[in-house]
Amino acid sequence: MRMSSFFYTIGQGFRSLRRNRWYTLASIATISACLFLFGMFYSIVTNFQHVVKTAEEGVSVTVFFDAGTSEDNILATKALIEQRPEVSKVDYISAADAWEGFKQDYLGEYADGFTENPLEDSANLQIYLNDVSMQPALVTYLESISGIREVNRSEVTASTLSGINSLIAYISVGIIGILLLVSVFLISNTVTIGISVRKEEINIMKYIGATDFFVRAPFVIEGIIIGIIGSIIPLVIIYVIYNKATVYIAERFAMLNSILDILPVKTIFEALVPISLLIGVGIGFLGSVTTVRKHLHV
């Protein structure tokens, strides 16, 4: 395509937007509304996933060893377990450390009456996972290791967190699919109106030898522009709302700050901006291409 044709195509796309301004505004409003809902949903879900991930990081599998197992053997087992792909870290708790922790948590000043360590054979490994859904496979592996007498785990917690993650994934896919279908439908209607309004002009262009690409390109440009504008508007609104919401929660619910670790707006927008722009431009492009294929017969 020559440069003059390129700029002509872009100009025709903008002219079509002005000619069908009401349908254009309706499509921009629809895309903005859909992406606003998507952005708010994404912000909430991302924070919720962050909370779940934090909870997962606190779920551990505890391994106890046979009486008389040497520290060297325990550390060798620790090194072996750390090689597992689902394991994020392994902490070694010696018998002395276990006793000190027990005294502080439960005995306090009454611990002075003990002259020996009653938890002499309680040295253990605290194993933390990258993915809590892999806990059953890890437990099966641990139970096969010689010298391990007991493996403590929380199956209910692991299955609950795994179920929550799966539910979030299914809901996200469903909502995104619905938003895409609605937005593509609206863009298709807008481009269809543009084609009907310019039917005579398109016929003349075809009679004088314009290629299909040259005729169709302005409608694709029109859809992409609508998608870009429809993406930027909700991003600005979400940015303002999210900032104000985080400040409000931090001030009014200070006691929950340790529990509700809300992600900063920068972290949210690092992913939300490219995703929203990609969805907006994709909706505009697909909506235009689909409509042109179905309705442009010149």
C-alpha positions in Angstrom: 0.0 0.0 0.0 1.3 3.5 -1.0 1.6 6.1 1.7 -1.2 8.2 0.2 -3.5 5.2 0.2 -2.5 4.5 3.8 -3.5 8.0 5.0 -6.6 8.0 2.9 -7.7 4.7 4.6 -7.2 6.2 8.0 -9.0 9.4 7.0 -12.0 7.4 5.7 -12.1 5.5 9.0 -12.4 8.8 11.0 -14.9 10.2 8.6 -17.1 7.1 9.0 -17.0 7.6 12.8 -18.3 11.1 12.4 -21.0 10.2 9.9 -22.4 7.5 12.3 -21.6 9.3 15.5 -24.6 8.0 17.4 -23.8 4.4 16.6 -20.1 5.1 17.3 -20.9 6.5 20.7 -23.1 3.6 21.4 -20.4 1.1 20.5 -17.7 3.1 22.5 -20.1 3.2 25.5 -20.8 -0.5 25.3 -17.1 -1.5 25.0 -16.3 1.0 27.8 -19.0 -0.5 30.0 -17.9 -4.1 29.3 -14.2 -3.3 29.9 -15.1 -1.3 33.0 -16.9 -4.4 34.4 -14.0 -6.5 33.3 -11.4 -4.2 34.9 -13.3 -4.0 38.2 -13.7 -7.8 38.1 -10.1 -8.2 37.3 -9.0 -5.9 40.2 -11.2 -7.7 42.7 -10.2 -11.2 41.5 -6.5 -10.3 41.4 -6.6 -9.1 45.0 -8.6 -12.2 46.0 -6.1 -14.4 44.3 -3.3 -12.6 46.1 -5.1 -13.3 49.5 -5.5 -17.0 48.5 -1.9 -17.2 47.4 -0.8 -15.7 50.7 -2.9 -18.3 52.5 -1.4 -21.1 50.3 2.1 -19.9 51.3 1.2 -20.5 54.9 0.0 -24.1 54.3 2.8 -26.6 55.0 3.3 -30.3 55.2 5.2 -31.3 58.4 7.5 -34.4 58.3 8.5 -36.2 61.5 11.3 -38.7 61.6 11.9 -42.0 63.4 13.5 -41.9 66.8 17.2 -41.7 66.7 17.5 -40.3 63.2 20.6 -38.2 63.0 20.6 -34.5 62.0 22.8 -35.3 59.0 20.2 -37.8 57.6 17.4 -35.2 58.2 19.3 -32.6 56.3 20.0 -35.0 53.5 16.3 -35.7 53.2 15.7 -32.0 53.3 18.0 -31.5 50.3 16.2 -34.3 48.5 12.8 -32.8 49.0 13.9 -29.3 47.9 14.6 -30.7 44.5 10.9 -31.4 44.0 9.3 -28.9 41.5 6.2 -28.3 43.6 8.2 -27.4 46.7 8.9 -23.7 47.3 11.0 -24.0 50.5 11.8 -26.4 53.3 12.5 -25.3 56.9 14.4 -27.5 59.3 13.1 -27.3 62.9 15.4 -29.0 65.3 14.3 -30.6 68.6 15.7 -27.7 70.5 13.9 -25.2 68.3 10.6 -27.1 68.6 10.9 -27.1 72.4 11.7 -23.4 72.5 8.7 -22.6 70.4 6.4 -24.8 72.5 7.5 -23.1 75.7 6.9 -19.7 74.4 3.5 -20.5 72.9 2.0 -22.7 75.7 4.1 -22.8 78.9 5.5 -19.4 79.5 7.0 -19.1 83.0 5.9 -22.7 83.8 8.6 -24.0 81.4 11.3 -23.5 84.2 10.2 -26.8 85.8 11.5 -28.8 82.9 15.2 -29.9 83.0 15.1 -32.0 79.9 13.7 -31.6 76.4 10.5 -33.7 76.3 10.4 -33.1 72.5 13.8 -34.8 71.9 12.5 -36.8 68.9 10.4 -34.0 67.4 12.9 -32.6 64.9 10.9 -32.0 61.7 10.7 -30.4 58.3 8.2 -27.7 57.4 7.6 -28.1 53.6 5.9 -25.2 51.7 4.5 -25.7 48.2 4.3 -23.6 45.1 0.9 -25.1 44.3 -1.2 -26.4 47.2 -3.1 -28.7 44.8 0.1 -30.8 44.4 0.0 -31.7 48.1 -1.4 -35.2 47.6 1.4 -36.1 45.2 4.0 -34.7 47.6 2.6 -36.6 50.6 2.7 -39.9 48.6 6.3 -39.2 47.8 7.2 -38.3 51.4 5.5 -41.5 52.8 7.8 -43.5 50.5 11.0 -42.1 52.1 12.7 -44.4 54.6 13.1 -42.9 58.1 9.9 -40.8 58.0 7.4 -41.9 60.6 4.7 -39.3 60.2 3.5 -36.8 57.6 1.1 -34.2 58.8 -1.0 -32.2 56.3 -4.3 -30.3 56.1 -6.2 -32.0 53.3 -9.3 -29.8 53.9 -7.4 -26.6 53.6 -5.5 -27.7 50.5 -8.7 -28.9 48.7 -10.6 -25.7 49.6 -7.9 -23.4 48.3 -7.5 -25.5 45.1 -11.3 -25.4 44.6 -11.3 -21.6 45.1 -8.6 -21.2 42.4 -10.5 -23.4 40.0 -13.7 -21.5 40.6 -12.1 -18.2 40.0 -10.6 -19.4 36.7 -14.0 -20.7 35.4 -15.8 -17.5 36.4 -13.1 -15.4 34.7 -13.3 -17.3 31.4 -17.1 -17.1 31.4 -17.3 -13.4 32.1 -14.6 -12.5 29.5 -16.4 -14.6 26.9 -19.7 -12.9 27.5 -18.1 -9.4 27.3 -16.4 -10.3 24.1 -19.5 -11.5 22.4 -21.6 -8.5 23.4 -19.0 -6.0 22.3 -18.3 -7.7 19.0 -22.1 -7.7 18.3 -22.3 -3.9 18.9 -19.2 -3.2 16.8 -20.7 -5.3 14.0 -23.9 -3.2 14.1 -22.0 0.0 13.9 -19.9 -1.1 10.9 -23.0 -2.5 9.2 -24.7 1.0 9.4 -21.5 2.5 8.0 -21.6 0.2 5.0 -25.2 0.9 4.2 -24.7 4.7 4.4 -21.7 4.5 2.0 -23.1 1.9 -0.4 -23.1 4.2 -3.4 -19.6 5.5 -2.7 -18.3 1.9 -2.3 -19.9 0.9 -5.6 -18.2 3.8 -7.4 -14.9 2.9 -5.8 -15.3 -0.6 -7.1 -16.2 0.5 -10.6 -13.1 2.6 -10.9 -10.9 -0.3 -9.9 -10.5 -0.1 -6.1 -9.3 -3.4 -4.5 -11.4 -5.2 -1.9 -8.7 -4.4 0.7 -8.8 -0.7 -0.2 -12.6 -0.6 0.2 -12.7 -2.7 3.4 -9.7 -1.2 5.3 -11.5 2.0 6.5 -14.1 -0.1 8.3 -11.4 -2.1 10.0 -9.7 1.2 11.0 -13.1 2.4 12.3 -13.5 -0.7 14.5 -9.9 -0.5 15.9 -10.4 3.2 16.8 -13.6 2.5 18.6 -11.8 -0.3 20.4 -8.9 1.9 21.5 -11.2 4.7 22.8 -13.5 2.2 24.5 -10.5 0.8 26.3 -8.9 4.1 27.5 -12.1 5.5 29.1 -12.7 2.6 31.6 -9.0 2.4 32.4 -9.0 6.1 33.6 -12.2 5.6 35.6 -10.9 2.4 37.2 -7.6 4.1 38.1 -9.3 6.9 40.0 -11.8 4.5 41.7 -9.1 2.0 42.7 -6.9 4.7 44.2 -9.7 6.2 46.2 -10.9 2.8 47.4 -7.5 1.7 48.6 -7.1 4.9 50.6 -10.6 4.7 52.0 -10.0 1.1 53.1 -6.6 1.8 54.6 -8.1 4.7 56.7 -11.4 3.3 57.7 -10.5 -0.3 58.2 -6.9 0.0 59.5 -7.4 -3.1 61.7 -7.8 -5.2 58.6 -4.6 -4.1 56.9 -2.7 -7.1 58.1 -5.4 -9.4 56.7 -6.4 -7.5 53.6 -3.1 -6.9 51.8 -4.5 -4.9 48.9 -2.2 -4.7 45.9 -1.0 -1.3 44.8 -2.6 0.2 41.7 0.7 0.0 39.8 0.7 -3.8 40.2 -2.9 -4.1 39.0 -2.4 -1.8 36.0 0.8 -3.5 34.8 -1.3 -6.3 33.5 -4.7 -4.5 33.2 -3.6 -1.9 30.7 -2.2 -4.2 28.0 -5.0 -6.7 28.5 -7.7 -4.0 28.2 -6.1 -2.5 25.1 -5.6 -5.9 23.5 -9.3 -6.8 24.2 -10.6 -3.4 23.0 -8.5 -3.5 19.8 -9.3 -7.1 19.2 -13.0 -6.6 19.6 -12.9 -3.7 17.2 -10.9 -5.6 14.6 -12.8 -8.8 14.8 -16.2 -7.0 14.9 -15.2 -5.0 11.8 -13.7 -7.9 9.8 -16.6 -10.2 10.6 -19.2 -7.7 9.6 -17.4 -6.7 6.4 -17.1 -10.3 5.3 -20.8 -10.9 5.9 -22.4 -7.6 4.6 -20.0 -6.0 2.2 -21.0 -7.4 -1.3 -19.9 -4.9 -3.9 
